Amino acid sequence: MRPAWIEINLSALADNLHNLKSVLSPHQQIIAVIKANAYGHGALPVARVALEAGASRLAVAIVEEAVELREDGCRAPIMVLGATPREAAPLLVEQEIEAPLTDLAGAEALAAAGQHLGRPAKVHIKVDTGMHRLGVRAEEIAPFCEHLRDLPGLEIVGIFTHFSSSQIDPEFTMRQLTLFKQAVAEAERILGYRIPLRHVCNSGATVRYPEAWMDAVRPGALLYGIPRDRGGLYMPEMRPVLALKAKLAVIKPLYRGESVGYDRTWVAPHDTRIGLLPLGYADGWDRLLSNRASVLVHGKRCRVVGRICMDATIIDLTGAPSAQVGDTAVLIGEQEGQRIEVHEIAALCNTVVQETVSRFSGRLPRVYFAEPGDERVYRALAEKRSMLSDAPLRERARAGQHG
Ligand SMILES: Cc1ncc(COP(=O)(O)O)c(C=O)c1O
């Protein structure tokens, strides 16, 4: 296996689902957001474990992601969150994939496909309450629903909106929530029934606003344990699921005054040893981390020095004087009681945790493991145990404390 890889702790993922479930009311569902290959964690194993551990529905961004899950044998309800091409309507109905209703033309295409195939297109009305990205504007929901009422071939299973600033702006978030509730009341008055699934909460809102949990919450980042605030007043702390690791491929001396890498951006202030990690920006290890990030070697922070290359990263081994070629460096995750969090890396890149993890490329192997005896994970992967690799566990045992 390539000596730079991502480890996915499926037991941590299952715990997170379980923790979230434990604070929700029994009638409140979890819609696990697994778009973009489950934020880089791997959609198929994450879907299986999330469903086993408490999610009742999956959400993806594009039709292709939903189809891949169906092809893997996933029969659970799946909804698409993003803009859905009208031509995809027949496929969505055929595969029983739920679509967002965002405009009349889309609704008509789905209704026509539903009628043609003799089974309704399942849809969620998307209300735009202030994100201004996708959805029917809240004040236009009444005429929209009047049209829907006349369209056979649709089954409205849900209605939802998306918060633009749930982590930073309570006032605007509450305004969005109020607008949403008004839109739901209007929609239901016109349609003449209660829409079964009302859902608004992304991770930021799930953590902060229990009054907005409604019929279902719809978190992504929280399930992977990556936000800075991944717990708090209303729920237990979520566990990080992903770790990024690489083995030291080369170690060499660098003498005071010598520089490292492209453009000579770091000059050794004293004689030292440097180590090469065999991954770079083509793996999604962002070039902005050059001369800024640290990695753990023997549980000690070692700085990234010089510019990160496409396929290589140099670190200063001053903090880990006994490091050897082949030792494992932890770029994200835990080693000997020390941790580097995804949100730390995201902050150094001036971005959000979602971008950091979803950009890790397919070139980095994903290694899935369960903690010993975790029946939930074994059950979830029953026919696909081959997805699990105990290699990291064996390696840890072999390498003792350096795993
Ligand atoms: C419509 C919608 N709902 C939920 C989510 C999950 O967001 P988060 O990862 O912040 O929980 C996203 C992600 O961007 C989204 O687009």
PDBQT file of the ligand as one rigid body, heavy atoms in Angstrom, charges set to zero:
ROOT
HETATM    1  C1  LIG A 501     -28.567  21.423   1.782  1.00  0.00    +0.000 C 
HETATM    2  C2  LIG A 501     -27.509  20.953   2.728  1.00  0.00    +0.000 A 
HETATM    3  N1  LIG A 501     -27.871  20.393   3.880  1.00  0.00    +0.000 NA
HETATM    4  C3  LIG A 501     -26.966  19.945   4.777  1.00  0.00    +0.000 A 
HETATM    5  C4  LIG A 501     -25.610  20.068   4.540  1.00  0.00    +0.000 A 
HETATM    6  C5  LIG A 501     -24.627  19.591   5.591  1.00  0.00    +0.000 C 
HETATM    7  O1  LIG A 501     -23.807  20.639   6.019  1.00  0.00    +0.000 OA
HETATM    8  P1  LIG A 501     -22.758  20.451   7.222  1.00  0.00    +0.000 P 
HETATM    9  O2  LIG A 501     -21.609  19.671   6.690  1.00  0.00    +0.000 OA
HETATM   10  O3  LIG A 501     -22.374  21.834   7.585  1.00  0.00    +0.000 OA
HETATM   11  O4  LIG A 501     -23.483  19.748   8.287  1.00  0.00    +0.000 OA
HETATM   12  C6  LIG A 501     -25.189  20.652   3.351  1.00  0.00    +0.000 A 
HETATM   13  C7  LIG A 501     -23.753  20.807   3.087  1.00  0.00    +0.000 C 
HETATM   14  O5  LIG A 501     -23.279  21.713   2.519  1.00  0.00    +0.000 OA
HETATM   15  C8  LIG A 501     -26.157  21.109   2.416  1.00  0.00    +0.000 A 
HETATM   16  O6  LIG A 501     -25.802  21.674   1.246  1.00  0.00    +0.000 OA
ENDROOT
TORSDOF 0
